[in-house]
């Protein structure tokens, strides 16, 4: 099972305890990780007092690290939008696995990424493609605005070795996976019944037909004209998801 992409904050110490000193950049990253964990837990942006307590720092340290609460929130949004965490996890998927295992690993990473986006950006007041700006710990300098096209190209490389096993182009499989992950991880779209990664992979690879297709096999997919792009409010060519 792949490790989760989402960030995990260190549990808080007892009241009055303080964290060990950290270098400024690590301190800023720690504050962002704790703040995002709080947002996902409560569904709201914490107050600076609540955040300072959870991060085991003085409230003044919080303002010395970011200046203002708005600056902190901007850095949090950029951290969620950052595509590099997903990319690094995807690059770590072992080569040589069967297609189903590889696709499940990719789907799990993307599904968890969408859940993180849905659980954090709404409470932070972001309802469109989030901007990927500077934030602590980002390996991009300047941050690269990776969108759907970049995700497609990156994922294509992981699935290219299986091209001969597929009856559809790799890009079509990648797009279908992304659409199902987006919808299947959204509680509003699914009425709270999330579509788990293994079910997405089963639908992609096995389809909805019974195990006894008609004689002669399945027909070739029809060649239909491609519609004009219609960006989703949360996932588009400009979005990092």
N, C-alpha and C positions, 0 to 999 in steps of 0.2 A: 504494500500500500504506500502510495506516495505521501510524503510529509506535506502538511498543509502550507499553503502560500501565505496565509494570513498571519498577522503579527500577534505575538503573545507577550503580554506585559508581565513582569515579575510581580508576584503577590505582595501586597503592601505589608510593611512591618507594623508592629504595635504602635499605638498612638504615641507621638512624641519622638519616635525613632527617626533617624535621618539616614539616607543612603550614603554609601561610601563616595568620596569625591571622584568625579569623572572629568576627563578632558572636556572642554566646552562643546565640541562637535558631538561627542558621545552623549553628553548631558541633553543636548537638544534632541537627538534621536530618541533618547529614553522618554523624554517628555511627550513627544509625538506618539510613540508607541502606547504609552499609558493613556493619553487622551483618546486615541482611536479605540482602544479597548473599552474605555468608559462610554463612548458614544454607542458602540455596538451593544453594550450591556444594558444601557438605560434608554437608548433611542433619542438622546438629547446631548447637546454640547454641555459639558460640566462647567460649573463656575470655576474661577481661578482658585478659590479656596479649596473646593473639592478636588481639583486636579493636583494642586500642590500636596495635599494630604496623600492622595493615591500614589503620587510620584515620589513621596518621601523627601520633599524639598521644602524650603521656605517659600512663601508666596513671592517674596522679593526676588528670589532666584529665578522664578518663572518669568518675571518681567525683565530681568537682566538678560535672560536667554533669548527672548523674542521681542521685547519692547512693548508690544501691545497684544491684546487678545485677538484682534483682527489679524495681526501678522502670524500669530500661532495658527489660527484657523486656515489661513492661506497656505501655510506650510503643510498642514494636515491634508488639505485637499490635494496638493501636489504629490504628497507621499502616497495617497490612495491611487492617484492617476498614474504614478510611475510604473512603466512597463518592465523595468529591468528585473524586478524580483521574480515576476512570472517567467521572463526569458531565461534567467539563470536556472530556475527550477526545471523548465522544459529541457534545457541543454543537458541537465543531469540525468535525464531518462536513459536507462541503459540501452545501448545498441544491441541488435541481435535478438530482441524479443519478437514473438509473433505479432502480427498485425493487431489482433484484438487486445493484447496486453498493452501495446504501445498506444493505441487509440484510447483505451481506458485511462491510462496515465495522463495523456494530454487533456482529455475531457474532464478528469477530476480536477486538474489544476485550473482550467478555465472556469469550470462551474464554481469552484471555491472563490475564484477572483471576482466573478459577477456577484456572488453573495456578499463579499466584502464591500463592493461598490454600492450595492443596494442598501446595506445596513449602515453605511457611514455617510454617503453623500446626501441622502434625503435629509437627515437630521442637521447636516451642515448647510442646508439651503441650496444645494446644487441639483438642478433637475435637467441638465443638458450635459453634453460632453465635457468632462472636467479638464481644466487646463493643467498641463504638466510643467510646472515651473521649478525654480531652485528649491531644494529642501535638503535637510541634513541627511547624509549618507547616500545621496544619489550619485551613481557612477558616471552619469552623463554630464559633461561640462563643455558647452551648456546642455541642459536637458534636451533630449531628442523627442520631438512630438510624434511618437510612434502611434499610428492609427491602425485601422482594420487592414489596410494594404500591407503594412509591415508584419502584422500578425499572420496574415495569409502566407506571405513569402517565408516567414520563419517556420511556420508549421509545415509547409509544403516540404521543406528539407527533411523533416522528421519522418514524413510519410512517403517520400519519393521511393524508398527501397521496395515498397509494396505496390507500386503502380500496376504491375502485371497481374496482381490478385484482384484488382478492382474492375467493375464494369462501368464506372463513372470516372471522370477526370478527378485527380487529386484535389484540385481547387474546389470542385463541387462538393466533395466530401468535407473539406475543411469548412466551407461556408455553411453547410447543413449542420455540422457539429456546433459551430458558433451560434447559429440561430436557435438550436434546441437548448444549448447551455444558457443562453440569454433568457429564453422563455421559461425553461424548466427550473431555473434558480430564482425566479421572481414570484414572490408569494401573492402578489396582486393578480398576476396572469394565471397562476395555477390554483387560485382560491385556497392557498395554504398547503396544497398537496404537491410538494416539490417533486420534480422528476429527477431521480438520482442518476449519477453518471453511468452506472452499469445498465440502467434501462435505456439511456440515450444511446449507448454503444450497441445494445441489442437491437434497437430500432434501426440504427444506421446500417449495421452489418447483416441483420437477419430479416429486416422488414416486418411488415404486419401480416404477411401471408402465412398459411399453414406450412408445415414441413413437406407438403406434397404438392409442388407447383404443377401446372399443366404440362402435358407432354410437349417436349421441345424446349422446355426451359422458359425463363422469363423473357419477355420482349425487350428489345433494346430501348433505352430511354429516348423519348421523343426529342427532336431537335426544335426547340421553341425559341423565338426571338427573345433576347434579353431585355427586360424592362428598364426604363431609365432609373438610375439610382434614387432611392428615397430614404434619406438618412433617418435613423431612429433618434429620438431625443437623448438617449443615453449611449448609443453605440453606433458610430458612423465612421466614415473614412478619417475623420479628424479625431475620433475617440481612441484612447489608448487601450481599450478593452479588446 
